[in-house]
């Protein structure tokens, strides 16, 4: 499946697929759906078609990406929704109100949307549905489940995205050693493998697509800024640096925190979104910045087997 993802990445266009609940705050509507059922939910949406929805976790990311959309740097945002078409008018009215250039959409009326990620050639899939995200990750696509709200303060103009390392940018091969054999074995393995590149994680090709756009602008006052924020510390940082060099990926800021809480550093970075595989790190981060949980590690597989 990596070949499919790689092929998508070579299409010279950045494509983001996002669910309606990741783009807008639909907590009230979702509560009605869960507690009262489909009919009550449909009635609520139709009665509130002209009531504009508040931004969700992925809103800032989408708005800033679309502001960079040009013929030289084409960026496409596509809405993937489990809603039916007849309940979609409120969503499209909100899209129009905020001036978002989103014209493509798919409505599945309760069916999973993960199989459409590849069909649309997406580099990233953001959703509130954990199972859809897991299935997309299993197919090899960059995907994250939204955590928290989108109300936090971000940088006014610059798009800022932060990533964890293991199981996000890189595979979870080293994380598995840590989980199965402990910290000492992990450090020993990373020291012995310092010059051996890590295998690719699900977000490698999304970062490469993002960097193509970033590289088209001058380094000074670049509209995109990225950060690596990882629990790794010396000496295990060496393998990370060597891997990034081999891949030709440049990250603007790197934080090797040695297990420190990530939230306060993300607050200072003013991330529009942060991607991490560990649920407890996501909970910490979501207090400060919009966060996407990437359930791609051995712990996630154990907890949801």
C-alpha angles and dihedrals in degrees: 000000000000088000090059091050091046091050090052090051091056094059095095093236131094109227124191123187116197137176121235091246091053092050098042137026103257097160094122093049092045091051089055090049093050096044103033106022140236098310094054091045092051092048091049093051093047093048090050100041092124095045107101116230121234119245117274133209095285097041099095092048092050095044094051094044092051089050087062094051111124137146087260092048107029114193123183125192116194126190116227111188138174087209121103120249093252091061094046100084094087090053093049092045088055092047089052093046092056093044094240114165096225115139105150122078144155125206116195102179096230099330122121116272099199094096090061094060092080093039090060092044092239125185092195137021120199119187143154090222109093095198093050088052093048092050092049090051090050087056089054101256127133105254138159138185113229118246128193126347135309097232098099121113116262133181108292098234113356119086108232122189126177128196137194114224117223115061090005112055091007132035120268093249093115093040089056091056090050092049095045103035107018139243097303093056090045093053092045092051093049092049091051092045098041093123096040112093118238118242118259121273125207095272098052095096094042089056090048091052090047091049091054088062093041092051092055089068128066115268091239112078091359111181091225128059126178135194138193111214111182139164088227120109137180127339094019090057091076095072091051092053093047091049093051090049092052092050092047092236120147120203115192098213130021128193120189100188104175093222099319118143109275099206100084092048091051089050090055090047090051093220120197085208138354125205121208135158097212115086095211091053089050091051090052094045095047090065087069111021140016107277138199120204113216105199094199105120136091092259092057091049092051094046094049102034 
